[in-house]
Amino acid sequence: MKATPYITFLGLLFTVIASCFADTVNTQPSLQPSTLDLTVEQKRNLRVSLLEQMIAKYEQQQVFEQMRQYINEKSEELEKDEIAELPQDLIRETLERTRAVYEKVQPFVGNQFKKNYNPEDIEAKINRFAWLKGPAFLILKIKEKHKIALSFFYLPENEELKRNFLHDAVQYSYPEVLNVPENETWFQSMNGVMERLGYKFFKVDKYIEQKDASQ
């Protein structure tokens, strides 16, 4: 019985996070993209495919080789132990663990939330519950090594790479949204949301500022 409050807290935490990332109640979204009607299982399978395509693309472009050098330099600068994981594994874990929350909370959420794709609404609700970031990252096992890896995309010299990565991250998070010209405005808006959340929740500016100061 002693574990009951903790279990209740987890249920509440998961419910709130799920509603933050994708759903809201009684909203009038002003920006609705063209989407496919996919089941949870279809979305899960599509995410697996999209993630592998993303990893393969960055491997071909030798992005992860550059990221490995950056991670090693950053670990030494921060006087941290060497990060053994491959950069592609860190990026894969970051995306998978962040998005795994929604599936975990289905028993708590049910059908009470209505899908809302309005980027402004999504960002506002996430910011409303920003105080849950600590417990959420703890449960998801998102650690500093994941934050360091993500900060690579935010380096000033990687502006174009960051735009591409954010687009890929949005597509991974919302596989049902069609990647077509008529949805370009939506993707651009969501890219901005993702970029700001990187600064707010992953504190990527902390690592970038340290790099700039050392130059």
N, C-alpha and C positions, 0 to 999 in steps of 0.2 A: 504493500500500500504506500510505502514511502516514495516509490518511484512515480506515483500517479501525477503529482504536480509537474514533474519534469516531462512526462509523456504529454500532458496537456499543453505545456509550453511548446513542445516540438510541433504538436498539431497546429497550434495557433501560428507559430512561426512559419511553417510550411504553407499554411493557407494564405497568409499575408504575402509571402514571397511570390506565390503562384499568381495571386491577383495583381501584383505589381508588374510582373513581366508580360502578361498577355491579356488580362481580362479586367473588366470593370462592370459596375452595375448601373443601369439606367442612364447611359450616356448617349449623346448625339454626336458621334464622330463626324468631323468635317472632312476627313481625308480617308477614304476607304479604297484600297487598291483592289485590283482584279485578283481573285484567288481561286484555288482549286478546293473542292470539297473532299478533304482527306480525313481518314480515321487516325486515331492516335498511333496505331501500328504502322500505317502508311507513312506518317510523318517521321516516325522513328527510323524506318528503313531508308527513307529519303535522306535523312540527316546523316546516316552512316555513309551513304554514297557521296553526298556533298562534301563531307569532311575528308574522305579519302581523296577526292578530286582536288580539294584545296591543298592537302599535304603534298600530293604528287606535283602540283603546279609549282609550289614554293621550292620543292626539292630540285625540280628542273631548272628553276631560276637561280639556284644556289643561295637562296635567302637564308636557309638554315645554317649554312657554313658561316655566313656573316654574323648570324645571331649567336652561334656558338662562341665566336671570338668575343663578341660583346658581353655575353654572360660570364665568360671567364674573367674578363677585365673588370666587370662590375663586382663580381664576387671577391676578387682580390682587393678592390678599392674599398669595399665594405667590410673587409676582414672577415669574410664568411668562408665556410668550408666550400671546397670545390663542388659544383653542382654536377652530379654524375649523369642525370637524365639527359637524353637528347632533346634539342630544342623542339623538334616536331612532336615529341611526346608531351612536353610541357604545354604546348599550344593545344594539342588534342585534349589533354586532361582539363585545361581551363574551360574550353568550350563544352565538353561533355558534362563536366560536373556542374557548370552553371545551368545548363539546360535540363539536366536530370531532375531538377527540383520539381518541375511541373508534373512529371509522371509520378513522382513519389507522393504528391499531395492529392491526387485524384480521389482517394477515399475521403479526404477531408472536405474537398471543394465540391465534388459532385457536379451538378448542372446549374448551380446557382449563379454562375457568372456568365455574362454575355460578352462575346468576342468584340474587342474594340481595337482597331488598328491605327487610331489617331496617335501619331508620334508625340504630340504635346501632352495628351492624356496619359500615355504610357510613362513618359519621363516624370510628369508631375506626381504620379502615384508612387513611382519608385523613390523619388526624393522624399515623399511624405514619410516613408518607412525606412529612411536611411539609417536610423539608429539600430536597425536589425542586422546591419552589415557584419558586425563582429561575430555574433552567434552563427549567422548563416555561413560565413567563410570557415568557421571552425568545424561546423557539421559537414560542409562540402570538402574539407581538407584542401582549401585553396591557400597556399603558403607563399612566402616571399619569393621563392624560386619562380612561381607562376607570374607574380607581379613583375619581376625583373625581365622575364621572357617577353611579356606583353609590352613593356616599356620600350623595347627595341623598335617597335613600329611607330612610336611617338617621337623618335629622334628627328630633329629638324631636317636632316638630310634624307629622311625616309618619308617625306610628305606624300609622294605618289603611292608608295608602298602601303602607307597607312590607309589611304582612301580605298585601295583595292581590298585590303584586309577587312576593313570595317564593312564594306559591301558584302564580302564573303561571310562575315560573322552574322550580318543581318539575314542573309539568305539561309544560313544554317539555322538560325533561331526561328525563322518563319518560312519553312520550306513550301508552305501552301501558297505563298505570294509569288505570282508569276514574274519572272525576270524579263519583262517586256518593256518597250519604250513608254507605253502609257503609265507604267508604274515608276518611272524614273524619278519623278518629284517625291514620291513616297520614300524611295530608297535613299535619296539625298537627305531627306529629313531624318530618317532613322539612322543614317550614318552620323549625323550630328549628335543624335541622342547617344549612340554608342560611344562616340568620341568623348563626350562630356562625362559619361558614366565611368570611362576608363580613368579619367582624372580624379573623379570623386571617390570611387570605390576601390580602385587599384592603386591610387596614389602614384601614378607613373611619373608625375612631375618631380617627385622626390628623387628618383634615379636619374632623370634627365638633368636636373639642376646640378647634381653632384658631378655629372660628366662635364657639363659646361664649366663648372668652377675649376676643374682640374686641367682644363686646356689652356 
